[in-house]
Amino acid sequence: MVCDDQLSEVSFKGQILNGGKEGKGICEYEEGIQYEGEFHSNTRHGLGSLFVNDQMLYHGFWREGLMEGKGVLHMLEGEIESYEGNFREGKI
């Protein structure tokens, strides 16, 4: 999965606290990747959605930049269309 430290941020619109992303916001990255949702301590944390080239890749909960808890992962290629369930540390 796409980790915060693997992405080059292009823009951010949202709440800033003490110089970092905090609360709700929209972060755009290179390669057509966009995250819309909650941030904590400058990373994806809480409920949010990750889009790749305007297609939703994942919607659900995040913890410290990784998918964590209940969510839906949509496959953009391959035979499986989507997976709905629990994630731990960014994995199914």
Order of alpha helices (4+ residues) and beta strands (2+ residues): beta-beta-beta-beta-beta-beta-beta
